[in-house]
């Protein structure tokens, strides 16, 4: 693992140089991905058998690319290492801390079969052995003689690559692969969060004017945020354990009384149960597997439907079934880091003259090779999710597409047809590279499904949704509401929303004043109308008992409103009537921002 990470480090430091850590957090995962991918390509083309020869070829190609880029950017890399070596040591220490912790868990129970709940390790282990023993791809099917694995199996190829490189027996390597994936996931979350929290360079912020972005934090604050990101992604669970604890404590209680307030009886039972444990010395009547198993089965369902499973990363690593979604987790974090790098790779805005000077394709290619390398890397990373865990592909392709859209918007400071075309061709290039890079898989894989349709069964109730995501929703909602309530520099639509929420009884009067006194830009008017429609839609979703969709949509709407800047949704007073008289627009030339809610409330219209 260290070898493939070290080989890929210069490649990451150049292509992902816009990330705050230079892409070092992605080096191990990306090095493993590229090495395994190239070895898999060689074996798929039957140029060499899958094993040390093909893996050596892949490793050599990655090494040559890294050495070439390191030679071209030697001074930049050395300067970065001199100034950021402490950060890289922190990331390395985090990886080994998570790895050792994962090994300790597997050491305590190395059996590839759960004594009570069983699991699917035998199936995973058979697939892993089949990949290790296959000479060419697609690999043979261990369950069907003469057949081949018709499944998204590339995650096993990455694990098998480490097995061939290390020479560790598969039955031991299985218990080492799980901690390795755990450590890579935590490291990827740390790197992505650190780059998001570190802010942008001062040169970029000079022309960032039309985007409202949180204030840049220092290295310590970014490090703390990154550590929280790693914990939230790789370690934190959900709130279902609280339900297990509450049920165990209340079952110990002997308190019973009649009341019209059921929560009061529950509180009394809880207090008595705590006393039974602390004073009475009783143990909790909860089986050991309840503490993690029950947390993945919180969605209720009728007997006629299969039970939904709401796994989270820590359960996946703790239960240790080497499933496709586990092996895809480090790749998804690399895809997220690539998306952050795309957003941070925003060049200075182009003028029309600059655009006309780039008519030559060769001139454009020479000046934008870094962007092309980043898009190629995005294509390989996103494309690898298809043969690793297909269901992750739409999500992270959408994230990369969103990053490209944000990048173009920041670059051009407007939404127009050229910007849309720039996003479309770049996203098409990413998806094309991703598909072609894993073409042998697509040629052999046959889908068992031929259509997609909406789910028509039961839906997740709001209480189950909050049990699964309540911890994270609390953090997100608290930040958004505080920013909306106390933040500065908000746009027209959000100011009105805040004003209406504070003065709901005067909404009719305020609406009349807004129509009479305010002239809004076309885009601002569109956003305001869309916001009103979205609020009505949210009300309907609540009435139709679609609580989770309504809650998520409300947070998304508030996020979008907070991100849009005042300049984008600019408005200006046409005429303002105040108690002291009439002030016309010419007298307000010094007012560079919209009126605050307090100023707006001072407006009066005579006779109304």
N, C-alpha and C positions, 0 to 999 in steps of 0.2 A: 504493500500500500504506500509506504514512504517512497519507494522507488518510482512508481508511476506518478506520484504527486510531485516529486522533485523534478522529474523530466518535463512535466507540463507547466511548471511554475513560470518560466520565462514567457511561454505562450500566453498564459493568463495575464501576466503583468503588462503585456503589450496590448492584447486585444481588449481586455477588460480594465484598461488603465484608468477609465473614468470612475471606477468604483473607489470608495474611500480606502479600502485595503488593497487596492490594485488587483483584485480578483483572487487573492491568495486563498480565501476560504473555498473557492471553487476548484482549486488546482487538483486536489486529490480525486474528487469525483470526476472531473473532466478528464484527467489523465487516465483513469480507469476506463471511462466511457470510450475515449478515442482509441486506446490500445485494444480493448475488447472488440470495438467496432471494426477496426482494420483487420484484426485476426479473423473475425467472423466473415468479413468480406472475402479474404483470401481462401478460407475453407469453403465458403458458399460457391466461389468460382472454381473450386477443386484445383487450385494452384498449389495448395499444400494442405496437409492434414491439420486439424485443429489440435494444437498442443504447443510445446515450446518453440518450434520453428515459426509457426504463423504468429504467435504472440511476440516473438523477437522481432519479426518484420514490423508489426504494428508499433512496438515500442521504439524501434529505430526510426520510423517515419516521424513519430511525434518528437523524438529527440532532435532530428535534423531540422524540423520546423522551428523548434524552440531555440536551437543554437543560431539559426539564421536570423530570427527576430531579435535575439539577444545581441547579436553582432550589430544589427542596424540601430538598436535603441540602447546600447550599452551604457551610455552616460545617464540616460533617464532612469534606467533600472537601478544603477548603482546609487544615484541620488535618492531614489525612492527608498531603497533598502537602508540607507544611512539615516533617513528621517522617520521611517516607520517600523524599524526592527522590533521595537517594543510591542507594537500592535500585532505583528506576525507571531511573536513569542506567546502572546496571550491567546491567539487563535490556536496555536499548536498545543498549548497547555490544555485548552478547553477540549480539543479533540481527544487527547489522551485521557483526560479525566472522565469523559463520557465513555470512552472505550473500556477503561479499567472497570468502571461501574457496571457496564453491560456484561463484561466477562465475569465479574463477581456474581451477578444474578444467574448467569448460565452455569457457573461452577456449582452453585447451590442446588441446581436441578438440571443436570446435563442430559437427562433421558429425553429421547425424541418421541415421547408419548406421555400425555398428561394422565395421571393415575385415575382421575375422576371424569374429566370432561373430554378426554381423548385428544381431539385436535386433528389436524390434517398433515402433520409432519411426515408420515410415511409416503403420502403422495408427493409432497415437496421433495423429499429425499430421493425418491425414485426419479423424478424429473432432473434433479441436480446430477445424479449418477449418470443418467442418459446423456446429458450435455457433456459431462467430463469424458465419457467413453466414446462419444460420436467422433468419427474422423472427418466427416463432412456435414454440411447443413442443407436442408433441415434435419434435425436430430431424430434418431429413431424413437419410436413410441414404446416405453417400457411396459405398457399395458396391452399392447396390440401388436403381435408379431408381424413383421413385414410392413408395418405402417410407420408414419412419422408424426411428430408432435404437432398438432394443429391448434396452437395456443400461442399467446404472447409470451414467449420464453426468453427474451433477450436478457432479462435480469439474471437468469441462471447462467447465461454466457459470461456476464461480468464476474459473478462469483466463481465460476469455473476458471476464468482467467487467473484469478488470485490463487486458486488451488494449484494450477499448473506452475505458476511462478514460484510459489512457496514450497511445493512438494508435500504439503500437509494432506493427510488422508481425509477423504470427504466426510466421514462420520465425525471427525474432530473439527474440520473446517466449517461444518454446518453451524456449530456453536460459536465459532469465531466470526462467521459472516454476519450474524445478527448484531453483535456489539459494534462491528465495523460500520454497518448501515446506520445504527443508532448514532454513532459519533459523527458520521458524515452529515446526517440530517441536522443534528444540533449545530454543527459548524456552519452549514449552509444557512441556517436561520440566523445565526449570529452575524455572518457576513452581509446578508441582505439587509438586515435591520440596521447594522452600523452604517451602511451606505445611505440608507433612507434618512437616518437621524443626523448624519454629519452635515447636511446642507450642501449648498453649491459653492463653487469658487467665486471669489469676488468679481472676477472678470465676467462670469456669466450673469451674476446678479445685477450688473450695470444695465443690462438691456432686458432684464427679466420683468420689467415694469408692469406688464398686463396680467401677471399671474399672482394671486395671493398665496403665499407659502409661509409655513410657520418659521419663526425666527431660528436661525442657525444656532445649534448648541455646541458646547465645547467637546473635547475628546472624552472627558470623564462622563459627561452626560450621554454622549453617543454610545460609549462603552456600556453604561448602565442599561440604556434602552436595548442594546444588542443582546445583553445577557438576559433581559426579560423576554426578548424575542425568542432566544434559544429555549428558555424554560417553557414559554407558552406553546411552542411548536412541538418540542420533543419530550417534555416531561409532564406538563400540566394535563389533567384529565378533565372531567366534567363534574357536575354537582350531584350526580346520582349517588356517590359515596355518602353524601350528607343524608340522603333518604335512607340508606342502609343503616347508618349510625342512629338516625332518629327512630327507625323501626326497632332496632335492637334495644335502645334505651327505654322506649315506651313499653316494650313487651315485658320488661322487668318490673314495671310499676304495678302496685296493687290499688292505686287510687281510682275510685269510681264515684261519680256524682252526676246528678241530672243538671243540665244547663242548656240554655238556648244559644249559647256561644260555643260551638265545637272547638274553635282554636284555644279557648280557655282550658278545656279539658285536656287537650293535647299538650299545652304548656305545663299543666300540673303534672301530667304523666312524665314528661321529659325531665322536670326538676326532680321528681321522685326517683326516676331511673338513674339519674346522675348520682343521687345519694346512695342508691343501692350499690353502685360500682365503687364509689370513693370511700364510703363508710362501711357498707355491708360486705365489701370484698367480693362481690359477685362478678363473674366474667360475662362478656357480651355474648348473647346467643346468636352468633353469626358465623357461618362457615367461612373458612379462609378464602375460598374462591369467590365469595360474594363481593368482596371488596373491589374486585376488578371485573369479574364476569357480568355482574348485574348492571354495571355502568354502560355496557354495550348492548343492552336489551331494554331500553327505556321507552321505546315507541310502542304503544298498545296497538293491537290488531285483532280483528274478528277471527274466529276459529277457521273460517274458510280461506284465509290468506296466510301466506308464508310469513314468518316472523321477521321483521326488518332488523338489520344489524347496524348499529351506529358506532363502529370502531373509531378509536382515536390513536394517534401514533404511539403513545406510551403503552397502551394495551397491546398494540401490534408487536412491539419489541419485547414486552414482558411475556406474552403468551408464546411468542417466538415461532409462529408458523411462518416459514419462508415463502410468503405469498408474493404475488406480482405487485400488489399495491405497496408492500413494504420495500421491495427493491427499487420501486420507482420514486420513493420519497426523496432521496438525495438528488435525483435528476430534476424533480420538480423545484427544489430549492435553487439549483443551478439555473433553471429556466427563469426563475424569479430574479436572480442576480443579473442575468443577461438583460431582462426587461428593464431593471433599474439602470443598467449601464446604457441602454438605448436612450432612456429619458435624460440621463446626465450627459449624454454625448450630443447635446444640442449646440450646434454651431451658431455663430452670430447671424442675425437676420440678413437675408440676401436682398440686395436692391435689384431693380429691373436690369440695370446695366450689368451687374454681376451675373444674373441669370443668362443674359444674351451672350456673355463671354464664354459660357459653358456649353456652347452648341456642339462642340466636338466631343464625341463619346470618349476618345482616348484621353483628352484633357481632363474630363470628369473622372475617369477611372484613376488616373494618376493622382488626382487631388483628393480622392475619396476611398483609397484602398483600405484605410482603417475601418470605415463604415461597412465596406463590403466584407471584410474579415469578420466583423461583428455580426452581420446578417448571416454569413455562412455558419458561424458558430451557433447562432440562434436556430438555424435550420437543422443542424445535426442534433442539437439538444432536444428541441421540440419533436423532431422526427423520431428520436429514440424512444419517446413515450409510447408510440404506436405499437412497436413490438415488445415493449416492456410492460405497460399497463394501459391498454387502449383507451380506457375511460378517462384518463387524465389528459388526453390530447386536446379535446375541445376547450377545456378550461385554460390550459397554458398557452395554446395558440391564441385564444382570446386575450389573455394578459399581454402577450407580445404585441398583438395587434393594437391593443389600447395604448401600450407604451409608444408605438410608432405614431399613433394619432396625437398623443400629448406632445411628442417631440416635434412633429410638424407644426402643431398649433403654436408652440413656443417659438419656433423658428420664423414662422410667417406672420404671427400676431393676428391671424384672421382665419376664418373658415371659408374656403372657396373651393372651386373645382380643382385647380392645380394641387392644392393641399390634399384633397381627397384622393386624387390620382397618385400622388406620391406615397400615400399610405397604402393604397391598394397594390401597387406594383411591388413595394417592398415586402408586404405580407405575403403576396403571391410568390415572391422569390424565396422567402423563408419556408413556406409550405412545400414548394417544389423541391428545394434542396433536401428537406426532411424526407419527402417521399422517395426521391431518387437514391438518397444515401442508404436506404433500407429496402431497395427494390427487390432483392432476393426473398425477403420475408413476404412482401406483398404478392409475389408471384406464386408462392407455395401455400400461403394461408387462405383458407376458405371459410367465410363467415357462415354461421348457422342461422343468421337472421337476414331477412330481406326487406324489412319495413320497420318504421318507427311510428309509435302512436302514443297518445297521452295516457297516463295512468288513470284508471277509472275506479280504483278501489278506495279504501279509507285513506284519510290524510292525517298528517302529523298534527296533534293538538298543540296549542300554545304552551301548556305546562311542560309537555315533553320536550318541545323545542327549547324552552328556557333551561331545562335540566341539562341539555346537551351543550348549549352555547351561552348560557346565562353569564358565566364568568367573563367571557370575552365581550359580550354585548354590553355588560355593565361598564367596562373600561371604555369601549367605543362610544356608547351613548353619553356617558358622563363628560368625556372630552368634547364631543360635538355640541352638547347643550351648553356647557360653560363657554365654549368659543362663540356660539351664537348669541349667548346672553351678554357676555362681557367683552368679547373681542372687538377690535376696531377695524375700520377700513372695509366694512361689509358693503355688498352691492345693494342696488335698489330693491330687488325682490326680497332679499333677506331682511332688509330694514323694515319693509312693509310688513312682512310676516311677524317680525318681533314686535312691531308697533301694534298690530291687530291683536296679538296674543296678550299684550299688556293692557289694551283698552278695548276689549271685546264688546263692551256695552255701547261704545261709541263708533262701532265699525261702519254704520251707515253714514254718519257724518264724515268720518275720515275718508271713506270711499269717495264721497262727493268732493271733498277738498282735493284729493289726489287727482281726480279727473279734471278739475278746474285749474289747478296750480302747477301741475307737473307735466313736462314734455319729456318723453322717454325715447331712447334710441330704438330702432326697429328690433334689434336683437334683444334688447332689454325688455321690450314689450312682449316678444315671443316667449322669453323665459318666464316672465310674470304670468302670462296666460297658461303656459304649460304647468307652472307651479300650482295655479288654481285648479286646473284639471286633475293634477296628480293628487291634490288634497281631497277632492271629491271621490276619486277612485279609491283612495285609502279608506275613506269612510264606508264605501260600499263593500270593500274587502272585509272590514270589521263586521259589518252587518251580515255578510255571508259566511261568517265564522272561518275566515281564512287568516287567522291571527298571525302565524309566522310570516306569511307573505306580506301582510300589512306592515308588520314591525320592520322587516328587512328593507322594504321599499321606503318606509319613512326615513330610516337611517341613511339609505342611499341618496334620497332626495336632499336631505340636509347636508350631506357630504358634498354633493355637486354644487349646491348653493354657496357653501363656504369656500369652495375652490375657485368659483368665478369671481373675477376681480371687479372693483368699482368702475375702472376705466372701460371695461368691456360692456358693462350694462349702464353706461353713463346716462344721467338725466339732468335736466336743468330747470329751475323755476322759470315759468313764463311771467308771472306777476305775483307778488306777495302782498297781501293785505295785513297790516299789523295795526295794533291799537293806535300807534303814534302816527299812522298815515300810510301812504302807498310808496313802496320801494320797487323800482322797475329793474329789469334785468341788467341794464347798463351799470347800475350801482353795485352789482354783485360780482364784478369781474374778478375780484380777489378771492372768491369762494371756489376752491379747487376740488372740494369733495361734496357729496350730497349732504343735505341737512341731517343732523342727528335726530333721533326720535324726540328728544327734549325740545329741540328747536321747532320741529314739525308741530308739536302740540301747542306751540305759542301762536300758530296761525289762526286767524279769526276771519269769518266772512260776515260782514254786516247784514243784519236782517235775517240770519239763518241760525 
